[in-house]
Amino acid sequence: MNVLFIGSDPSLFIEGSAARKRLRTYADEVALRGGTLHILSRAARTEDVIDGPLTLHGVRTGKISALWELPRFARQLIPALDIHIVSAQDPFEHGWIAVKAAEGTQAKLHIQIHTDFLTPWFVRGHMYRSPRVRMPLLNRIRVRIAHNVLPKAQGIRVVSERVKDSVISTYGNTVPTPTVIPIAVSLEVPEAVPLPEHPFTFALIAVGRLEPEKRLEDIIAAIVRLKDSYPSLGAFFVGEGRERAKLERMVRKNGLTQRIIFLGARPDARGLMRSAQAFIQTSAYEGFGMTLIEAALARVPIITSDVGVIGEVFKGYTEVLCAPVADPTNFAAHIAWLIEDHQARQELIMAADHRVREYLTDTDSSPRAIIADLARLV
């Protein structure tokens, strides 16, 4: 079984990178089935890199030109390498490239879905009394692309039951039943890392890219509602992204420069979580929500929007405090509850930690499971 993955991760071409190591474990599983794994990706230069049973095919091309350059390269690789399965890392641009590459060949088309793109919040920017967030126009285009790509697939892998349900309810029997294989998360818990010096007695921490879909504006709006009643409340934002300048302006406008601290991207984010009094996530959508799992393992109480594995792994008010998307008033109420109720914090910590360890022990997210899902197509 020879497999071709189509994606776009420049770090694959860095020897020793986490992405390379992860794909090498996949390649080892493919090799056990007598095949090889090939990755076709945009790269800084056109080159092939061989790492045992893993071969990287880099193509120097722009984001737009990749839409016709990569299918052309893939159509050459499929017969030359006897490719049996073409798998795309998303149902959008890469899914379209995979469709064009597999057309007219015997290769099976497999699509991976890592985000809940069928939720209305994938394109919706606000609701009544919530901050307005401008969602990328590209998201609307991506939904249209996915509508054309998924019915052509012979196999679909999703990362949560929420995404599986949304695919089935949207496409019915026009697509194959998705296989749920969650994102792998290590059970190892890092040592606590002290937060930078701050004046808070109750510190929230948010970890993730500073992008529109994370809706960090809702955290700022929630703290605005609480700043007079809880003067010792503050927050740390861990991550980088295109929204940082906008968020910093919003912080200044609301007089919160001493209340909200931007730490940028940090490799020790999981350790920082352990030093906070609560973890908060206000995403508009998530396919899985790995930071929720990490926060539970870090033994910090969780406040989250109703996205990703909420309902599948965590129950609201039992293991986490859950609020509707784009509802800063509800988030503020949850924050106030945790500030005032120490016992509730401890009960949530213990319940979430127990549940997530049970979930990870019972769930197979191994490379073997992922490659087995591909193998069933042939």
Backbone torsions as a table, in degrees:
resi	resn	phi	psi	omega
1	MET	NA	112.3	177.6
2	ASN	-104.6	132.1	-171.9
3	VAL	-123.3	139.4	175.4
4	LEU	-118.4	116.8	173.3
5	PHE	-93.0	138.2	175.4
6	ILE	-117.1	121.0	-178.4
7	GLY	-156.4	-162.1	-179.7
8	SER	-155.3	89.5	179.7
9	ASP	-139.5	99.1	-178.1
10	PRO	-58.2	-26.7	-177.5
11	SER	-68.2	-14.7	176.0
12	LEU	-59.6	-28.8	-176.1
13	PHE	-89.0	6.8	175.0
14	ILE	-101.3	114.4	-178.8
15	GLU	-60.9	130.6	179.2
16	GLY	90.1	-4.0	179.9
17	SER	-67.9	157.8	180.0
18	ALA	-61.0	-39.2	-179.9
19	ALA	-64.5	-42.8	178.9
20	ARG	-62.8	-44.2	-179.6
21	LYS	-61.9	-41.5	-179.8
22	ARG	-63.6	-46.3	-179.5
23	LEU	-67.8	-29.1	177.3
24	ARG	-65.9	-36.5	176.8
25	THR	-65.5	-36.0	174.9
26	TYR	-63.6	-43.8	-179.0
27	ALA	-62.1	-37.2	178.4
28	ASP	-63.2	-37.6	178.1
29	GLU	-68.7	-39.0	176.7
30	VAL	-63.8	-39.8	-179.6
31	ALA	-61.9	-34.7	177.9
32	LEU	-63.8	-21.4	177.3
33	ARG	-97.7	12.9	175.2
34	GLY	80.7	21.4	-178.0
35	GLY	-127.4	-170.8	177.8
36	THR	-133.0	153.4	178.2
37	LEU	-109.4	129.8	179.1
38	HIS	-119.9	139.7	178.3
39	ILE	-118.7	125.1	175.2
40	LEU	-108.3	123.6	-173.4
41	SER	-150.7	154.0	167.3
42	ARG	-62.5	145.2	-177.8
43	ALA	-151.3	170.5	-179.8
44	ALA	-66.5	-28.9	176.1
45	ARG	-150.0	157.8	179.7
46	THR	-77.4	117.0	-178.0
47	GLU	-163.9	160.4	172.6
48	ASP	-112.1	136.2	177.7
49	VAL	-124.8	124.5	-179.3
50	ILE	-106.1	125.7	178.4
51	ASP	-131.4	82.5	-176.2
52	GLY	62.6	-127.1	-179.8
53	PRO	-78.4	2.4	179.4
54	LEU	-105.8	128.3	175.4
55	THR	-124.0	126.2	178.4
56	LEU	-100.1	129.5	177.2
57	HIS	-113.2	102.5	-179.6
58	GLY	-93.0	137.6	178.8
59	VAL	-126.3	122.8	177.5
60	ARG	-79.3	111.0	-177.6
61	THR	-159.6	158.6	176.7
62	GLY	-81.4	172.2	-178.3
63	LYS	-62.2	-40.9	-178.0
64	ILE	-78.1	-47.5	-178.7
65	SER	-64.5	-20.5	177.5
66	ALA	-61.1	-25.1	-177.1
67	LEU	-66.3	-21.0	173.5
68	TRP	-117.6	-22.5	178.6
69	GLU	-71.6	-46.7	-176.9
70	LEU	-66.8	-41.7	174.9
71	PRO	-59.0	-36.7	179.3
72	ARG	-63.3	-45.5	177.8
73	PHE	-63.8	-42.2	-177.6
74	ALA	-63.9	-39.8	-179.9
75	ARG	-64.4	-25.4	175.0
76	GLN	-77.4	-36.8	-176.3
77	LEU	-73.3	-36.3	-172.3
78	ILE	-58.9	-51.7	178.1
79	PRO	-74.4	-35.6	-177.1
80	ALA	-65.1	-34.3	-176.4
81	LEU	-105.7	4.9	-178.5
82	ASP	53.8	54.3	-178.8
83	ILE	-74.2	129.7	179.9
84	HIS	-97.2	-30.3	-176.5
85	ILE	-135.9	132.4	172.3
86	VAL	-111.1	120.0	-176.7
87	SER	-119.4	128.0	-179.7
88	ALA	-102.9	144.4	-176.1
89	GLN	-76.3	-8.2	176.1
90	ASP	-158.0	165.3	179.2
91	PRO	-89.5	13.2	-175.2
92	PHE	-100.4	-119.1	-178.2
93	GLU	-58.4	-46.1	-178.3
94	HIS	-69.7	-32.9	174.9
95	GLY	-63.8	-42.0	178.5
96	TRP	-62.9	-42.2	178.0
97	ILE	-61.3	-42.5	-179.6
98	ALA	-64.8	-40.0	177.5
99	VAL	-59.6	-48.6	-179.0
100	LYS	-64.7	-34.5	-179.5
101	ALA	-69.5	-39.7	-174.4
102	ALA	-83.2	-16.7	-178.8
103	GLU	-56.6	131.9	177.1
104	GLY	78.1	8.9	177.9
105	THR	-118.7	175.4	177.1
106	GLN	-89.8	-1.6	-176.9
107	ALA	-69.0	140.0	176.2
108	LYS	-82.7	144.9	-179.0
109	LEU	-100.0	125.5	-179.9
110	HIS	-124.7	133.8	-177.5
111	ILE	-121.6	134.4	175.5
112	GLN	-101.6	139.0	177.5
113	ILE	-125.1	114.7	-176.1
114	HIS	-108.8	-1.0	-179.4
115	THR	-138.8	155.5	-177.2
116	ASP	-87.3	73.1	-173.1
117	PHE	-75.0	-10.8	-178.1
118	LEU	-91.2	-3.7	173.1
119	THR	-70.4	146.1	176.6
120	PRO	-57.7	-25.3	-177.3
121	TRP	-74.5	-6.3	174.6
122	PHE	-66.2	-26.4	179.5
123	VAL	-122.2	-15.0	-175.9
124	ARG	-84.8	139.2	-173.4
125	GLY	-104.5	-19.4	-177.8
126	HIS	-168.1	171.6	170.9
127	MET	-139.6	-177.0	-176.6
128	TYR	-55.4	126.6	175.0
129	ARG	66.6	20.0	173.4
130	SER	-112.0	154.8	176.1
131	PRO	-59.4	144.5	178.6
132	ARG	-83.4	127.7	177.1
133	VAL	-119.5	125.9	-178.5
134	ARG	-84.7	106.6	177.9
135	MET	-78.2	144.1	-176.4
136	PRO	-60.1	137.7	174.0
137	LEU	-57.9	-31.1	179.9
138	LEU	-56.9	-29.5	-179.9
139	ASN	-62.3	-38.9	177.8
140	ARG	-64.5	-40.4	178.7
141	ILE	-65.2	-39.9	-179.1
142	ARG	-63.9	-36.8	177.1
143	VAL	-61.9	-42.6	178.9
144	ARG	-64.1	-40.0	178.1
145	ILE	-62.0	-45.9	-178.8
146	ALA	-60.1	-37.2	179.0
147	HIS	-60.5	-28.1	178.6
148	ASN	-89.0	-29.0	-174.8
149	VAL	-80.8	-48.9	-169.5
150	LEU	-61.7	-39.2	178.2
151	PRO	-64.0	-14.2	179.7
152	LYS	-91.0	-7.1	-175.0
153	ALA	-80.8	147.5	171.6
154	GLN	-94.9	-15.3	178.8
155	GLY	-151.9	145.0	179.9
156	ILE	-135.9	132.0	173.3
157	ARG	-115.5	131.6	176.0
158	VAL	-121.5	167.7	-173.5
159	VAL	-105.7	-1.8	178.8
160	SER	-157.0	160.3	177.0
161	GLU	-65.5	-31.8	178.3
162	ARG	-59.0	-45.9	180.0
163	VAL	-68.4	-40.8	177.3
164	LYS	-57.7	-46.8	-178.8
165	ASP	-62.4	-38.9	-179.4
166	SER	-68.9	-35.2	177.7
167	VAL	-67.1	-46.0	-178.6
168	ILE	-64.7	-42.7	-177.9
169	SER	-68.5	-27.6	-179.7
170	THR	-84.2	-44.2	-170.7
171	TYR	-106.1	-15.1	179.2
172	GLY	57.4	-137.3	-177.2
173	ASN	-88.1	14.0	175.7
174	THR	-81.4	-8.5	176.8
175	VAL	-129.4	156.1	175.9
176	PRO	-66.7	151.7	178.5
177	THR	-63.2	123.8	-177.4
178	PRO	-66.0	147.0	171.6
179	THR	-94.6	131.7	179.4
180	VAL	-94.7	113.6	171.9
181	ILE	-130.6	105.2	-176.3
182	PRO	-65.6	170.2	174.4
183	ILE	-73.7	136.6	-179.8
184	ALA	-73.3	134.5	177.0
185	VAL	-130.9	131.5	-180.0
186	SER	-72.7	140.9	176.3
187	LEU	-77.9	-10.9	-179.7
188	GLU	-68.0	137.0	-179.9
189	VAL	-111.8	121.0	-178.8
190	PRO	-70.8	164.2	175.4
191	GLU	-65.0	150.4	177.9
192	ALA	-64.9	139.6	176.8
193	VAL	-114.6	123.7	-178.1
194	PRO	-61.8	140.2	172.3
195	LEU	-71.4	152.8	176.0
196	PRO	-55.8	155.3	-178.9
197	GLU	-54.2	133.5	-176.1
198	HIS	-153.3	162.3	-178.1
199	PRO	-93.0	6.1	-173.4
200	PHE	-82.1	148.0	166.5
201	THR	-102.2	-15.8	174.2
202	PHE	-132.0	106.2	-175.6
203	ALA	-107.9	121.0	170.0
204	LEU	-83.6	152.4	172.7
205	ILE	-134.3	132.6	174.9
206	ALA	-119.0	130.6	-176.3
207	VAL	-124.1	123.6	178.3
208	GLY	158.4	171.5	178.9
209	ARG	-65.4	141.9	178.4
210	LEU	-85.5	76.0	-176.4
211	GLU	-125.1	161.9	-175.1
212	PRO	-54.3	-40.9	-174.2
213	GLU	-67.8	-13.8	178.5
214	LYS	-81.7	-16.4	174.2
215	ARG	48.8	47.5	177.6
216	LEU	-65.8	-16.6	173.8
217	GLU	-56.0	-32.1	-178.6
218	ASP	-69.1	-30.7	175.9
219	ILE	-67.7	-45.1	178.8
220	ILE	-59.7	-45.5	-179.7
221	ALA	-62.7	-36.1	178.7
222	ALA	-67.0	-41.2	-179.9
223	ILE	-68.3	-34.5	174.9
224	VAL	-57.0	-41.5	-179.3
225	ARG	-67.3	-23.9	-172.7
226	LEU	-108.2	-8.2	-167.5
227	LYS	-62.5	-33.1	-179.5
228	ASP	-78.1	-37.1	-178.7
229	SER	-77.3	-29.5	-177.1
230	TYR	-130.6	79.7	-175.4
231	PRO	-66.6	-14.6	-179.9
232	SER	-97.2	10.7	179.0
233	LEU	-86.1	136.4	175.4
234	GLY	-152.2	176.6	-176.7
235	ALA	-145.5	150.7	172.9
236	PHE	-116.4	131.3	174.5
237	PHE	-104.9	118.1	-179.8
238	VAL	-108.1	115.0	179.9
239	GLY	144.6	167.3	177.1
240	GLU	-128.3	161.2	177.5
241	GLY	167.5	179.1	-174.2
242	ARG	-68.4	-19.0	-176.1
243	GLU	-88.5	-2.1	-171.6
244	ARG	-58.7	-48.2	-177.8
245	ALA	-60.6	-41.9	179.3
246	LYS	-63.3	-44.0	-179.8
247	LEU	-65.3	-39.3	178.5
248	GLU	-64.6	-37.5	176.3
249	ARG	-64.3	-41.4	179.5
250	MET	-64.2	-38.7	177.9
251	VAL	-63.2	-45.6	-179.9
252	ARG	-64.5	-44.1	-178.1
253	LYS	-59.4	-33.6	-177.5
254	ASN	-96.7	10.5	176.5
255	GLY	65.3	37.5	-176.2
256	LEU	-114.1	19.9	-176.1
257	THR	-62.2	-24.8	176.7
258	GLN	-92.9	-2.6	-176.1
259	ARG	-107.2	-26.1	-177.0
260	ILE	-125.1	122.5	-174.8
261	ILE	-117.6	126.3	178.3
262	PHE	-91.8	122.3	-178.0
263	LEU	-102.2	-6.5	-177.1
264	GLY	71.9	-172.5	178.6
265	ALA	-71.6	133.7	-178.5
266	ARG	-133.9	126.1	177.3
267	PRO	-69.4	-16.7	-179.0
268	ASP	-101.2	30.0	-175.5
269	ALA	-58.2	-39.9	-178.4
270	ARG	-65.7	-34.8	176.2
271	GLY	-68.9	-37.4	177.5
272	LEU	-63.6	-36.6	178.9
273	MET	-54.2	-38.3	-174.4
274	ARG	-67.5	-17.9	-179.2
275	SER	-96.1	-2.7	179.8
276	ALA	-92.5	163.1	177.5
277	GLN	-87.3	-20.0	176.6
278	ALA	-161.5	147.9	173.6
279	PHE	-100.5	137.7	179.4
280	ILE	-132.1	134.4	176.7
281	GLN	-133.0	128.5	-176.2
282	THR	-122.6	32.0	-174.3
283	SER	-58.9	147.4	172.7
284	ALA	-73.2	-32.5	178.1
285	TYR	-161.1	154.3	173.7
286	GLU	-147.5	145.4	172.3
287	GLY	-78.0	-42.3	-177.4
288	PHE	-126.5	-64.7	-179.2
289	GLY	98.5	58.2	-174.8
290	MET	-60.9	-34.2	-178.3
291	THR	-66.3	-24.6	174.7
292	LEU	-65.1	-43.1	177.3
293	ILE	-62.8	-45.1	-178.8
294	GLU	-64.3	-38.5	179.4
295	ALA	-65.7	-39.4	177.9
296	ALA	-62.8	-42.4	178.8
297	LEU	-67.9	-29.1	177.3
298	ALA	-76.9	-3.8	177.2
299	ARG	58.5	55.7	175.1
300	VAL	-127.9	135.7	-179.8
301	PRO	-62.5	146.9	-170.4
302	ILE	-116.9	132.1	168.0
303	ILE	-116.3	128.7	-174.4
304	THR	-149.0	156.8	168.6
305	SER	-76.5	163.7	-176.8
306	ASP	-82.2	81.4	-176.6
307	VAL	-140.6	168.9	172.1
308	GLY	57.7	-127.3	-173.2
309	VAL	-86.9	10.0	172.9
310	ILE	-64.6	129.7	-175.4
311	GLY	94.3	-32.4	178.0
312	GLU	-91.6	-44.1	178.5
313	VAL	-106.2	-51.6	-175.0
314	PHE	-106.2	141.8	172.6
315	LYS	-102.3	135.4	177.2
316	GLY	-64.0	139.7	178.9
317	TYR	69.8	-3.6	174.9
318	THR	-108.2	-47.0	-179.0
319	GLU	-118.2	-23.2	177.0
320	VAL	-143.9	164.5	169.6
321	LEU	-100.5	122.0	-171.3
322	CYS	-117.7	139.5	179.4
323	ALA	-130.5	154.8	173.7
324	PRO	-61.2	154.6	175.6
325	VAL	-60.7	141.6	174.8
326	ALA	61.9	42.6	-179.7
327	ASP	-129.3	76.1	-176.9
328	PRO	-62.9	-27.0	177.5
329	THR	-64.5	-41.1	178.1
330	ASN	-68.2	-40.4	176.6
331	PHE	-61.3	-41.9	179.7
332	ALA	-61.0	-41.0	179.3
333	ALA	-63.1	-40.4	178.5
334	HIS	-65.6	-41.7	178.7
335	ILE	-60.8	-46.7	-179.8
336	ALA	-60.7	-40.3	179.1
337	TRP	-59.8	-46.6	-178.7
338	LEU	-67.1	-36.1	178.1
339	ILE	-61.0	-40.4	-171.5
340	GLU	-90.2	-18.5	-173.4
341	ASP	-121.9	92.2	-179.8
342	HIS	-63.6	-38.7	-179.2
343	GLN	-63.5	-39.8	178.0
344	ALA	-61.6	-39.7	178.6
345	ARG	-59.5	-46.4	-178.2
346	GLN	-66.6	-39.0	179.6
347	GLU	-66.3	-41.2	177.7
348	LEU	-63.9	-41.9	179.8
349	ILE	-59.2	-50.3	-176.8
350	MET	-65.8	-41.0	-178.8
351	ALA	-67.2	-42.8	-178.9
352	ALA	-68.2	-41.5	179.4
353	ASP	-62.3	-45.1	178.9
354	HIS	-62.3	-44.6	-176.4
355	ARG	-65.9	-42.5	-175.5
356	VAL	-71.4	-33.7	176.6
357	ARG	-67.6	-39.0	175.6
358	GLU	-61.9	-44.7	-178.7
359	TYR	-63.3	-48.5	-177.3
360	LEU	-67.2	-32.4	178.5
361	THR	-69.2	-35.3	-176.0
362	ASP	-89.7	-7.9	-173.9
363	THR	-107.4	131.7	178.7
364	ASP	-98.7	104.2	176.9
365	SER	-112.4	21.7	-173.2
366	SER	-72.9	160.0	172.7
367	PRO	-55.0	-33.3	179.5
368	ARG	-61.6	-41.4	179.9
369	ALA	-66.9	-38.9	-178.9
370	ILE	-66.6	-43.6	-179.8
371	ILE	-72.3	-33.0	175.8
372	ALA	-63.2	-36.0	177.7
373	ASP	-63.9	-37.7	176.4
374	LEU	-69.1	-41.2	-173.7
375	ALA	-62.2	-29.5	-178.0
376	ARG	-65.2	-18.4	179.5
377	LEU	-72.8	-21.5	-177.8
378	VAL	-116.6	NA	NA
